[in-house]
Amino acid sequence: MADIDVSGGDSGHKKGPGVKKAKKLSTRVDMTPMVDLGFLLITFFIFTTTMSTPTTMGLIMPKDEKNPKDLTEVKESGALTILLGKNDLVYYYMGQIKPDGSNFQSTTFKEVRKIIQDKKKEVMANYTPSPLDENIKNKAREAGDPNWQNAAKDKDFVVVIKPNEDATYKNTVDILDEMTINDVKRFAIVDITEDENKLIHATEPK
Amino acid sequence: MPSVKIPKKSTATDMTPFVDVAFLILSFFMLATKFKPPEPVEITTPRSVSSDKLKEQDALLIEMDKNGRVYFTVNVQKSADEGIKKSVIEGINKARNLGLTQSEMNSFAKNTTVGVPFTGLKSLLAMSDEDRLKVKQPGIPVTDTLNNELTTWVATAVSAFQGHKLNYMIKGDNAAKYPSFKGIIDALRKNDINKYQLITDPEGVPAGTDLYKIQEAKRK
């Protein structure tokens, strides 16, 4: 069926010598080698090419302020500190850490989004209008934000990210991504303090 | 005796539709994918929801592999001024008094990816192109705050790129530890560079989040 018909070469002697019978060649060609070739090329392309083009994520870091007066002040009620540790674990506390570490809690990457969202809602609910906020609102309106009326509500919400030496780059990018996902406008990557790192090591599963 | 004739069925099947499918998939792969650029180090980048495409541009590419080794590459694409690469290595040679020969500097201009401390730079550049690809480079030291050699690299490259717009890109492996990343950020910060791009793989925006709502609102 899938073969070239090559028979008939010796069967054409009935009409006498010299008279050739017109050969009836089948037009069917064996396709198997072609399939082989096709799949070989497919595997070659799968291995040597990339599907997705890489994207870039912009990151803007604060300037290195030497003058303590120029440092950004953060309202305690709007601060959420997220600490990143070993084994993809996340720790967090609201406002300032208590000396006994009682407001220090641990969570995972799956649940951290909920914590950020809850804190954001809480900050937005406690918002007290001030005349300075008109600037923020106007800027948001010019930028084409349909929700510009609420633009100033989360101005007190600040997330401080503190990865420790065991956190991976993936954790850091994931948490920065969480900032984009939850539309957190103010966040900063800060060095971890020794006390905080001790708390992480104490909570870590051995 | 009448004998029952069992029809002889051919085992050969018609392969034509199979060929059709194979070549259809093949053409899909040829059109939808892009060739992997040759990479000196294997890096699996993390995913992010960011959708900004990586553009062809003049950039300093700082790579970080899974062991936290840091590599530095000068990418000249947009301005296409190959002399910049030469002036980067000349600046490094001067700043660190490395005593590089002309052919060693030419070797840098050909392949600008470097992942060795300054002490090993001369022997790295003296290697042939094939050897350089094979050799395991220990990475540029960044975690030591007093001797962050990446600072010098970035400073030299910035002055070499004067007059051109320069982008800073960081490409890190998922498993790289934070201290190397911090070393890179510190090196950039010391050069007053506070805006850079992290190279990531795309990922969908989770439904119901604030960003999702913003994107939905913009679409309308």
Boltz contact constraints between the chains, C-beta under 6 A:
constraints:
  - contact:
      token1: [A, 1]
      token2: [B, 10]
      max_distance: 6.0
  - contact:
      token1: [A, 1]
      token2: [B, 12]
      max_distance: 6.0
  - contact:
      token1: [A, 2]
      token2: [B, 12]
      max_distance: 6.0
  - contact:
      token1: [A, 2]
      token2: [B, 14]
      max_distance: 6.0
  - contact:
      token1: [A, 2]
      token2: [B, 15]
      max_distance: 6.0
  - contact:
      token1: [A, 31]
      token2: [B, 15]
      max_distance: 6.0
  - contact:
      token1: [A, 31]
      token2: [B, 16]
      max_distance: 6.0
  - contact:
      token1: [A, 31]
      token2: [B, 19]
      max_distance: 6.0
  - contact:
      token1: [A, 32]
      token2: [B, 15]
      max_distance: 6.0
  - contact:
      token1: [A, 34]
      token2: [B, 19]
      max_distance: 6.0
  - contact:
      token1: [A, 35]
      token2: [B, 15]
      max_distance: 6.0
  - contact:
      token1: [A, 35]
      token2: [B, 18]
      max_distance: 6.0
  - contact:
      token1: [A, 35]
      token2: [B, 19]
      max_distance: 6.0
  - contact:
      token1: [A, 35]
      token2: [B, 22]
      max_distance: 6.0
  - contact:
      token1: [A, 38]
      token2: [B, 22]
      max_distance: 6.0
  - contact:
      token1: [A, 38]
      token2: [B, 23]
      max_distance: 6.0
  - contact:
      token1: [A, 38]
      token2: [B, 26]
      max_distance: 6.0
  - contact:
      token1: [A, 39]
      token2: [B, 22]
      max_distance: 6.0
  - contact:
      token1: [A, 41]
      token2: [B, 26]
      max_distance: 6.0
  - contact:
      token1: [A, 42]
      token2: [B, 25]
      max_distance: 6.0
  - contact:
      token1: [A, 42]
      token2: [B, 26]
      max_distance: 6.0
  - contact:
      token1: [A, 45]
      token2: [B, 29]
      max_distance: 6.0
  - contact:
      token1: [A, 49]
      token2: [B, 33]
      max_distance: 6.0
  - contact:
      token1: [A, 49]
      token2: [B, 34]
      max_distance: 6.0
  - contact:
      token1: [A, 49]
      token2: [B, 35]
      max_distance: 6.0
  - contact:
      token1: [A, 50]
      token2: [B, 34]
      max_distance: 6.0
  - contact:
      token1: [A, 50]
      token2: [B, 36]
      max_distance: 6.0
  - contact:
      token1: [A, 51]
      token2: [B, 33]
      max_distance: 6.0
  - contact:
      token1: [A, 52]
      token2: [B, 201]
      max_distance: 6.0
  - contact:
      token1: [A, 52]
      token2: [B, 202]
      max_distance: 6.0
  - contact:
      token1: [A, 54]
      token2: [B, 54]
      max_distance: 6.0
  - contact:
      token1: [A, 54]
      token2: [B, 199]
      max_distance: 6.0
  - contact:
      token1: [A, 55]
      token2: [B, 50]
      max_distance: 6.0
  - contact:
      token1: [A, 55]
      token2: [B, 52]
      max_distance: 6.0
  - contact:
      token1: [A, 55]
      token2: [B, 200]
      max_distance: 6.0
  - contact:
      token1: [A, 55]
      token2: [B, 202]
      max_distance: 6.0
  - contact:
      token1: [A, 56]
      token2: [B, 52]
      max_distance: 6.0
  - contact:
      token1: [A, 56]
      token2: [B, 54]
      max_distance: 6.0
  - contact:
      token1: [A, 56]
      token2: [B, 197]
      max_distance: 6.0
  - contact:
      token1: [A, 56]
      token2: [B, 199]
      max_distance: 6.0
  - contact:
      token1: [A, 57]
      token2: [B, 48]
      max_distance: 6.0
  - contact:
      token1: [A, 57]
      token2: [B, 50]
      max_distance: 6.0
  - contact:
      token1: [A, 57]
      token2: [B, 198]
      max_distance: 6.0
  - contact:
      token1: [A, 57]
      token2: [B, 200]
      max_distance: 6.0
  - contact:
      token1: [A, 58]
      token2: [B, 197]
      max_distance: 6.0
  - contact:
      token1: [A, 59]
      token2: [B, 196]
      max_distance: 6.0
  - contact:
      token1: [A, 59]
      token2: [B, 198]
      max_distance: 6.0
  - contact:
      token1: [A, 60]
      token2: [B, 195]
      max_distance: 6.0
  - contact:
      token1: [A, 61]
      token2: [B, 194]
      max_distance: 6.0
  - contact:
      token1: [A, 63]
      token2: [B, 194]
      max_distance: 6.0
  - contact:
      token1: [A, 64]
      token2: [B, 189]
      max_distance: 6.0
  - contact:
      token1: [A, 146]
      token2: [B, 217]
      max_distance: 6.0
  - contact:
      token1: [A, 163]
      token2: [B, 178]
      max_distance: 6.0
  - contact:
      token1: [A, 165]
      token2: [B, 179]
      max_distance: 6.0
  - contact:
      token1: [A, 167]
      token2: [B, 178]
      max_distance: 6.0
  - contact:
      token1: [A, 168]
      token2: [B, 175]
      max_distance: 6.0
  - contact:
      token1: [A, 169]
      token2: [B, 172]
      max_distance: 6.0
  - contact:
      token1: [A, 169]
      token2: [B, 176]
      max_distance: 6.0
  - contact:
      token1: [A, 169]
      token2: [B, 181]
      max_distance: 6.0
  - contact:
      token1: [A, 170]
      token2: [B, 46]
      max_distance: 6.0
  - contact:
      token1: [A, 170]
      token2: [B, 174]
      max_distance: 6.0
  - contact:
      token1: [A, 172]
      token2: [B, 178]
      max_distance: 6.0
  - contact:
      token1: [A, 173]
      token2: [B, 46]
      max_distance: 6.0
  - contact:
      token1: [A, 177]
      token2: [B, 48]
      max_distance: 6.0
  - contact:
      token1: [A, 177]
      token2: [B, 49]
      max_distance: 6.0
  - contact:
      token1: [A, 180]
      token2: [B, 49]
      max_distance: 6.0
  - contact:
      token1: [A, 181]
      token2: [B, 49]
      max_distance: 6.0
  - contact:
      token1: [A, 181]
      token2: [B, 209]
      max_distance: 6.0
  - contact:
      token1: [A, 181]
      token2: [B, 211]
      max_distance: 6.0
  - contact:
      token1: [A, 182]
      token2: [B, 210]
      max_distance: 6.0
  - contact:
      token1: [A, 183]
      token2: [B, 210]
      max_distance: 6.0
  - contact:
      token1: [A, 183]
      token2: [B, 211]
      max_distance: 6.0
